[in-house]
Amino acid sequence: MTAPEALARLHAVSFTTPRPWTAAEIAGLLDSPFSFLLAEPDGFLLGRVIAGEAEMLTLAVDPAARRQGLGARLVAGFIGESRARGAETAFLEVARSNTAARALYARAGFAETGCRPRYYGPQEDALLLTRPLSA
Ligand SMILES: CC(C)(COP(=O)(O)OP(=O)(O)OC[C@H]1O[C@@H](n2cnc3c(N)ncnc32)[C@H](O)[C@@H]1OP(=O)(O)O)[C@@H](O)C(=O)NCCC(=O)NCCS
C-alpha cells in the first residue's frame, strides 16, 4: 500500500486551494472502513461509500504525468469500486475554475447539480457534481 507520506507529496504538488492535506489527515481518512484508496505511482484517488452514496474525496495526478489517461482511469476505478460497495449514486465537489477536472468529470458522466458559493474562499465556488451508478 502507498504510504500516506507519498500521497501527501502528490497532493501538495496538485493543490494549493484547498490547502494540501497532511500525511496524518490522509492516514486518518484511510482508517475508516468506508474509505478506499486507488493508487498508482503518479496519482491517487480517495473515495468512500456510506449508505449507498459514493463520495470522491480527492484525486491528484502528478503534473509531469497528466494528459496520459491516468485521471480518467482512476475515476473509472472509483465508479467500479463504488458500485462494488453498493453505491447507487456518486458525488464530488470541484472548484468552478478547475477546468481540467471539470472536463474530466463531464466525460465520466458527472453533471452539475448544485453550487456551494465561496466554499473554497472568497473567490472560489464549489460545484457539486453527481452521477447515477445504477445500470
Ligand atoms: C484533474 C486531473 C486529475 C486530471 O488528470 P489527468 O491524468 O491529466 O487526466 P486524463 O489524462 O485522464 O484526462 C482525461 C480527460 O480529461 C480532460 N482534461 C484533463 N486535463 C485537462 C486540461 N488540462 N484541460 C482540458 N481538459 C482536460 C480531457 O477531456 C482529457 O481527455 P483528453 O486528454 O483525451 O483530451 C489533474 O489535472 C490534476 O491532478 N489536477 C490537480 C488536482 C485536481 O484538480 N484534482 C481534482 C479536484 S476535484
The ligand as a MOL file (V3000), in Angstrom:
LIG
                    3D

  0  0  0     0  0            999 V3000
M  V30 BEGIN CTAB
M  V30 COUNTS 48 50 0 0 0
M  V30 BEGIN ATOM
M  V30 1 C -7.7070 16.8510 -12.9620 0
M  V30 2 C -6.5640 15.8370 -13.0890 0
M  V30 3 C -6.7440 14.7620 -12.0240 0
M  V30 4 C -6.6430 15.1880 -14.4840 0
M  V30 5 O -5.6970 14.1190 -14.5250 0
M  V30 6 P -5.0790 13.6090 -15.9260 0
M  V30 7 O -4.3750 12.3200 -15.6660 0
M  V30 8 O -4.3170 14.6790 -16.5790 0
M  V30 9 O -6.4170 13.3330 -16.7640 0
M  V30 10 P -6.5430 12.4570 -18.1100 0
M  V30 11 O -5.2600 12.4340 -18.8590 0
M  V30 12 O -7.1300 11.1270 -17.7390 0
M  V30 13 O -7.6200 13.3020 -18.9240 0
M  V30 14 C -8.8990 12.7740 -19.2730 0
M  V30 15 C -9.7200 13.8790 -19.9370 0
M  V30 16 O -9.9840 14.9300 -19.0210 0
M  V30 17 C -9.9560 16.1940 -19.7110 0
M  V30 18 N -8.8050 17.0100 -19.2640 0
M  V30 19 C -7.7950 16.6230 -18.4390 0
M  V30 20 N -6.9370 17.6490 -18.2390 0
M  V30 21 C -7.4170 18.6970 -18.9600 0
M  V30 22 C -6.9720 20.0240 -19.1590 0
M  V30 23 N -5.8410 20.4850 -18.5750 0
M  V30 24 N -7.7220 20.8480 -19.9190 0
M  V30 25 C -8.8580 20.3940 -20.5200 0
M  V30 26 N -9.3330 19.1190 -20.3890 0
M  V30 27 C -8.6200 18.2890 -19.6150 0
M  V30 28 C -9.7790 15.8480 -21.1680 0
M  V30 29 O -11.0700 15.6470 -21.7060 0
M  V30 30 C -9.0000 14.5620 -21.0720 0
M  V30 31 O -9.0860 13.7540 -22.2330 0
M  V30 32 P -8.0330 14.0090 -23.4310 0
M  V30 33 O -6.6530 14.0710 -22.8410 0
M  V30 34 O -8.2700 12.8190 -24.3120 0
M  V30 35 O -8.4370 15.3210 -24.0560 0
M  V30 36 C -5.1770 16.5290 -12.9540 0
M  V30 37 O -5.1280 17.6250 -13.8290 0
M  V30 38 C -4.8550 17.0010 -11.5420 0
M  V30 39 O -4.3360 16.2570 -10.7040 0
M  V30 40 N -5.1630 18.2960 -11.2570 0
M  V30 41 C -4.8770 18.8860 -9.9360 0
M  V30 42 C -5.7250 18.2630 -8.8550 0
M  V30 43 C -7.2020 18.3780 -9.1480 0
M  V30 44 O -7.6840 19.3710 -9.6650 0
M  V30 45 N -7.9440 17.3060 -8.7820 0
M  V30 46 C -9.3850 17.2450 -8.9290 0
M  V30 47 C -10.0000 18.0330 -7.8340 0
M  V30 48 S -11.7630 17.8670 -7.7550 0
M  V30 END ATOM
M  V30 BEGIN BOND
M  V30 1 1 1 2
M  V30 2 1 2 3
M  V30 3 1 2 4
M  V30 4 1 2 36
M  V30 5 1 4 5
M  V30 6 1 5 6
M  V30 7 2 6 7
M  V30 8 1 6 8
M  V30 9 1 6 9
M  V30 10 1 9 10
M  V30 11 2 10 11
M  V30 12 1 10 12
M  V30 13 1 10 13
M  V30 14 1 13 14
M  V30 15 1 14 15
M  V30 16 1 15 16
M  V30 17 1 15 30
M  V30 18 1 16 17
M  V30 19 1 17 18
M  V30 20 1 17 28
M  V30 21 1 18 19
M  V30 22 1 18 27
M  V30 23 2 19 20
M  V30 24 1 20 21
M  V30 25 1 21 22
M  V30 26 2 21 27
M  V30 27 1 22 23
M  V30 28 2 22 24
M  V30 29 1 24 25
M  V30 30 2 25 26
M  V30 31 1 26 27
M  V30 32 1 28 29
M  V30 33 1 28 30
M  V30 34 1 30 31
M  V30 35 1 31 32
M  V30 36 2 32 33
M  V30 37 1 32 34
M  V30 38 1 32 35
M  V30 39 1 36 37
M  V30 40 1 36 38
M  V30 41 2 38 39
M  V30 42 1 38 40
M  V30 43 1 40 41
M  V30 44 1 41 42
M  V30 45 1 42 43
M  V30 46 2 43 44
M  V30 47 1 43 45
M  V30 48 1 45 46
M  V30 49 1 46 47
M  V30 50 1 47 48
M  V30 END BOND
M  V30 END CTAB
M  END
